[in-house]
């Protein structure tokens, strides 16, 4: 048995959450009610995290969000 991030169920949930973040990041970049620089900065960070989740699920590796540790 492999590590937890190599299991298919975890990978599917990670990929779906990553796709949701990609959609959210694109939405923030296009329709955000913020200053242009802040809108693109926040949208880019969300896109980066979503892309990392999707790629991590495909590569069977840990994502950046999973390395943050347990949040309170």
C-alpha positions in Angstrom: 0.0 0.0 0.0 1.3 3.4 -1.0 1.2 6.7 0.7 -2.1 8.5 1.2 -1.6 10.9 -1.7 -1.1 8.0 -4.1 -4.5 6.5 -3.4 -7.1 6.9 -6.2 -9.8 8.4 -3.9 -7.5 11.1 -2.5 -6.3 11.9 -6.0 -9.8 12.3 -7.4 -10.8 14.6 -4.5 -7.6 16.6 -4.9 -8.1 17.0 -8.7 -11.8 18.1 -8.3 -10.8 20.6 -5.7 -8.0 21.8 -7.9 -10.3 22.3 -10.8 -12.7 24.3 -8.6 -9.8 26.5 -7.6 -8.8 27.0 -11.2 -12.3 28.1 -12.1 -12.4 30.4 -9.0 -9.1 31.9 -9.9 -10.2 32.6 -13.4 -13.4 34.2 -12.1 -11.5 36.4 -9.7 -9.1 37.6 -12.5 -12.0 38.4 -14.8 -14.8 39.5 -12.6 -13.2 40.5 -9.3 -14.4 43.7 -7.6 -10.9 44.8 -6.7 -8.2 47.1 -7.9 -6.7 45.6 -11.2 -3.3 44.8 -9.7 -4.8 43.2 -6.5 -7.4 41.3 -8.6 -4.7 39.7 -10.8 -2.4 39.0 -7.9 -5.1 37.2 -5.9 -6.5 35.4 -9.0 -3.0 34.3 -9.9 -2.3 32.8 -6.5 -5.6 30.9 -6.6 -4.8 29.7 -10.1 -1.3 28.6 -9.0 -2.7 26.6 -6.1 -5.4 25.0 -8.2 -2.9 24.1 -10.9 -0.6 22.6 -8.4 -3.4 20.5 -6.9 -4.4 19.1 -10.4 -0.7 18.4 -11.3 -0.1 16.8 -8.0 -3.1 14.5 -8.4 -1.9 13.5 -11.9 1.7 12.9 -10.8 0.8 11.2 -7.5 2.8 13.7 -5.5 2.0 15.9 -2.4 0.6 19.3 -3.2 1.7 22.6 -1.7 -1.5 22.8 0.3 -1.0 19.4 1.8 2.5 20.4 3.0 1.1 23.3 5.0 0.2 21.0 7.8 -3.0 20.7 9.8 -4.7 24.0 10.1 -6.5 25.0 13.3 
